[in-house]
Amino acid sequence: MNDAASYIEPDREEILEIHRRLVDAYGEPQPPSHRDPLAELVNTILSQNTNDNNRDLAYDQLRERFPTWAEVRDAPTEEVVEAIRPAGLAPTKGPRIQGALERITESQGKLSLEFLRDLPLEEARDWLEEIKGVGPKTAAIVLLFALRRPAFPVDTHVHRVTRRLGLIPEPTSRAKAHTLLEALVPQDLYYPFHINIITHGRQICHARTPECEACMLQDLCDYYRAQRKTKEAKDGP
């Protein structure tokens, strides 16, 4: 595995080759035609530290109980917490969602994030990250998925897989990884590359027991090369 001292930044051709192989394996994901950025923000807060099924259940229960975002904002916090309980960490996520809705209302006079489309990218990112509970990943998801702005979200799968591949140095934090990957990956590939790296992390490049022998990226992977070298040294000539 590469540390910061031995890291060699991959070139564009390597990124494109990884993308091509991932597309061959998993298809080329297409971004959804339209997503409300406010709904995306709430959905992403709910997704923190849980799985997609629990997130979706919590989101559906929240919208069924409170059909408008104003109702969510103004409801007793304990009722919001109860509605989103399937997502886990509800006593934390409930106040964060309401706090986000309050901040948007105070800033814009209405419950909408459409104004972020017209802000310079870094201003839009900073504005989102000023909301309590919104970090670089959540901000990037809202920007990329709902607003089609060039931001590259880094979740636990993206962080793990890109470090193993050697796209970013091993010690890189998730926060720093956003900046590095945005510089490495062509902007028009942000969405499919992000989605397919997640799929690869879930299906092949698992955290504890990666299925390296089934991986189509073996010859491009620092982790695989290091594991093979260790095994050869252990087995001897």
C-alpha positions as CSV (number, residue, x, y, z in Angstrom):
1,M,0.0,0.0,0.0
2,N,1.2,3.5,-0.7
3,D,2.0,6.0,2.0
4,A,2.2,9.7,1.4
5,A,5.9,9.6,0.7
6,S,5.7,6.8,-2.0
7,Y,2.5,8.0,-3.6
8,I,2.5,8.5,-7.3
9,E,-0.5,10.3,-8.6
10,P,-2.3,8.2,-11.3
11,D,-2.6,9.6,-14.7
12,R,-5.8,10.2,-16.6
13,E,-5.4,7.0,-18.6
14,E,-5.4,4.9,-15.5
15,I,-8.6,6.6,-14.2
16,L,-10.3,6.0,-17.6
17,E,-9.2,2.4,-17.6
18,I,-10.6,1.8,-14.1
19,H,-13.8,3.5,-15.3
20,R,-14.0,1.4,-18.4
21,R,-13.6,-1.9,-16.5
22,L,-16.2,-0.9,-13.9
23,V,-18.7,0.0,-16.6
24,D,-18.0,-3.4,-18.3
25,A,-18.8,-5.1,-15.0
26,Y,-21.6,-3.0,-13.6
27,G,-23.0,-0.9,-16.4
28,E,-22.9,2.9,-16.7
29,P,-25.2,4.5,-14.1
30,Q,-27.2,7.4,-15.4
31,P,-28.1,10.3,-13.0
32,P,-31.8,10.7,-12.2
33,S,-33.7,13.2,-14.3
34,H,-34.6,15.3,-11.3
35,R,-34.2,15.3,-7.6
36,D,-35.3,18.0,-5.2
37,P,-32.2,19.2,-3.4
38,L,-34.0,19.7,-0.1
39,A,-35.4,16.1,-0.2
40,E,-31.9,14.9,-1.1
41,L,-30.5,16.7,1.9
42,V,-33.0,15.2,4.3
43,N,-32.5,11.8,2.7
44,T,-28.8,12.0,3.0
45,I,-28.9,13.0,6.7
46,L,-31.1,9.9,7.2
47,S,-28.7,7.7,5.4
48,Q,-25.8,8.4,7.7
49,N,-24.7,5.2,9.5
50,T,-27.5,3.1,8.2
51,N,-28.4,1.0,5.1
52,D,-30.5,2.1,2.2
53,N,-33.6,0.1,3.2
54,N,-33.7,1.6,6.7
55,R,-33.1,5.1,5.2
56,D,-35.9,4.7,2.7
57,L,-38.3,3.4,5.3
58,A,-37.5,6.3,7.6
59,Y,-37.9,8.8,4.8
60,D,-41.3,7.4,3.7
61,Q,-42.6,7.4,7.2
62,L,-41.5,11.0,7.7
63,R,-43.2,12.2,4.5
64,E,-46.4,10.2,5.3
65,R,-46.5,11.7,8.8
66,F,-45.6,15.2,7.7
67,P,-46.5,15.9,4.0
68,T,-44.7,19.2,3.8
69,W,-41.2,20.3,4.9
70,A,-42.8,23.1,6.9
71,E,-44.7,20.6,8.9
72,V,-41.4,18.7,9.5
73,R,-39.7,21.9,10.6
74,D,-42.5,22.9,13.0
75,A,-43.4,19.6,14.5
76,P,-42.6,18.6,18.0
77,T,-39.1,17.1,17.8
78,E,-40.1,13.9,19.5
79,E,-42.7,13.2,16.7
80,V,-40.0,13.7,14.0
81,V,-37.7,11.4,16.0
82,E,-40.4,8.7,16.2
83,A,-41.1,8.9,12.5
84,I,-37.5,8.4,11.4
85,R,-36.6,5.8,14.0
86,P,-35.9,3.1,11.4
87,A,-32.9,5.0,10.2
88,G,-31.2,4.7,13.6
89,L,-29.7,7.6,15.6
90,A,-33.1,9.2,15.4
91,P,-32.6,11.5,18.5
92,T,-29.6,13.0,16.7
93,K,-30.9,13.0,13.1
94,G,-34.3,14.5,14.0
95,P,-33.0,17.7,15.5
96,R,-30.5,18.0,12.7
97,I,-33.2,17.8,10.0
98,Q,-35.3,20.4,11.8
99,G,-32.2,22.6,12.3
100,A,-31.4,22.4,8.6
101,L,-35.0,23.3,7.7
102,E,-34.9,26.2,10.1
103,R,-31.6,27.5,8.7
104,I,-32.9,27.3,5.1
105,T,-36.0,29.2,6.1
106,E,-34.1,31.9,8.0
107,S,-31.6,32.3,5.0
108,Q,-34.0,32.2,2.1
109,G,-37.5,33.0,3.5
110,K,-38.7,29.7,2.1
111,L,-37.9,26.0,2.2
112,S,-35.9,25.6,-1.0
113,L,-32.3,24.9,-1.9
114,E,-32.7,25.9,-5.6
115,F,-30.6,29.0,-5.0
116,L,-27.5,26.8,-4.7
117,R,-27.7,26.2,-8.5
118,D,-26.6,29.8,-9.1
119,L,-23.9,30.1,-6.4
120,P,-20.2,29.5,-7.2
121,L,-19.5,25.9,-6.5
122,E,-17.3,26.5,-3.4
123,E,-19.8,29.0,-2.0
124,A,-22.6,26.4,-2.4
125,R,-20.5,23.7,-0.7
126,D,-19.5,26.0,2.2
127,W,-23.2,27.1,2.7
128,L,-24.3,23.5,3.0
129,E,-21.4,22.5,5.3
130,E,-22.4,25.3,7.7
131,I,-25.5,23.3,8.5
132,K,-25.0,21.2,11.7
133,G,-24.7,17.6,10.7
134,V,-23.7,18.3,7.1
135,G,-20.2,17.3,6.2
136,P,-18.3,17.1,2.9
137,K,-20.0,13.8,1.8
138,T,-23.6,15.0,2.5
139,A,-22.8,18.4,0.8
140,A,-21.3,16.6,-2.3
141,I,-24.3,14.3,-2.6
142,V,-26.7,17.2,-2.7
143,L,-24.6,19.1,-5.2
144,L,-24.0,16.1,-7.5
145,F,-27.2,14.1,-7.3
146,A,-29.8,16.9,-7.1
147,L,-28.1,20.0,-8.5
148,R,-25.8,18.4,-11.1
149,R,-22.8,20.4,-9.8
150,P,-19.3,18.9,-10.1
151,A,-18.7,17.5,-6.6
152,F,-17.4,14.0,-5.8
153,P,-18.9,12.3,-2.7
154,V,-16.7,10.0,-0.7
155,D,-18.4,7.5,1.5
156,T,-16.8,4.6,3.3
157,H,-16.7,2.4,0.2
158,V,-15.2,5.0,-2.1
159,H,-12.6,5.9,0.6
160,R,-11.6,2.2,1.0
161,V,-11.5,1.3,-2.7
162,T,-9.7,4.3,-3.9
163,R,-7.0,4.0,-1.3
164,R,-6.5,0.3,-2.1
165,L,-6.2,1.1,-5.8
166,G,-3.6,3.7,-5.0
167,L,-5.7,6.6,-6.4
168,I,-5.1,8.5,-3.2
169,P,-2.4,8.0,-0.5
170,E,-3.2,5.4,2.2
171,P,-3.3,7.9,5.1
172,T,-5.8,10.2,3.3
173,S,-8.8,11.2,5.4
174,R,-12.3,11.0,4.0
175,A,-12.5,14.8,4.1
176,K,-9.3,15.2,2.1
177,A,-10.3,12.5,-0.3
178,H,-13.0,14.7,-1.7
179,T,-10.6,17.3,-2.9
180,L,-8.1,14.8,-4.3
181,L,-10.6,12.7,-6.2
182,E,-12.3,15.8,-7.6
183,A,-8.9,16.7,-9.0
184,L,-8.2,13.2,-10.4
185,V,-11.5,12.1,-11.9
186,P,-12.8,13.9,-15.0
187,Q,-15.9,15.9,-14.0
188,D,-18.2,14.2,-16.6
189,L,-17.4,10.8,-14.9
190,Y,-18.1,11.9,-11.3
191,Y,-21.5,10.3,-11.1
192,P,-20.9,6.9,-12.8
193,F,-17.4,6.6,-11.2
194,H,-18.8,7.3,-7.7
195,I,-21.7,4.8,-8.1
196,N,-19.6,2.0,-9.6
197,I,-16.9,2.4,-7.0
198,I,-19.5,1.9,-4.3
199,T,-20.9,-1.1,-6.2
200,H,-17.4,-2.6,-6.4
201,G,-16.9,-2.0,-2.7
202,R,-20.1,-3.8,-1.9
203,Q,-19.7,-6.7,-4.2
204,I,-15.9,-7.4,-4.4
205,C,-13.7,-5.0,-2.4
206,H,-15.2,-5.7,1.0
207,A,-13.6,-4.1,4.1
208,R,-12.5,-7.3,5.8
209,T,-12.4,-10.0,3.2
210,P,-12.0,-8.5,-0.3
211,E,-12.5,-11.0,-3.1
212,C,-9.2,-10.1,-4.8
213,E,-9.1,-13.2,-7.0
214,A,-12.5,-12.2,-8.6
215,C,-11.5,-8.5,-9.1
216,M,-11.1,-7.1,-12.6
217,L,-8.8,-4.4,-11.2
218,Q,-6.1,-6.7,-9.9
219,D,-3.3,-5.4,-12.1
220,L,-4.1,-1.8,-11.2
221,C,-4.4,-2.3,-7.5
222,D,-1.7,-1.4,-4.9
223,Y,-3.5,-3.5,-2.2
224,Y,-3.5,-6.7,-4.4
225,R,0.1,-6.3,-5.3
226,A,1.1,-5.8,-1.7
227,Q,-0.9,-8.8,-0.5
228,R,0.6,-11.0,-3.3
229,K,4.1,-9.9,-2.4
230,T,3.5,-10.7,1.3
231,K,2.2,-14.1,0.4
232,E,5.1,-14.9,-1.9
233,A,7.6,-13.8,0.8
234,K,5.8,-16.0,3.4
235,D,5.6,-19.1,1.1
236,G,9.2,-18.7,0.0
237,P,10.9,-19.9,-3.2
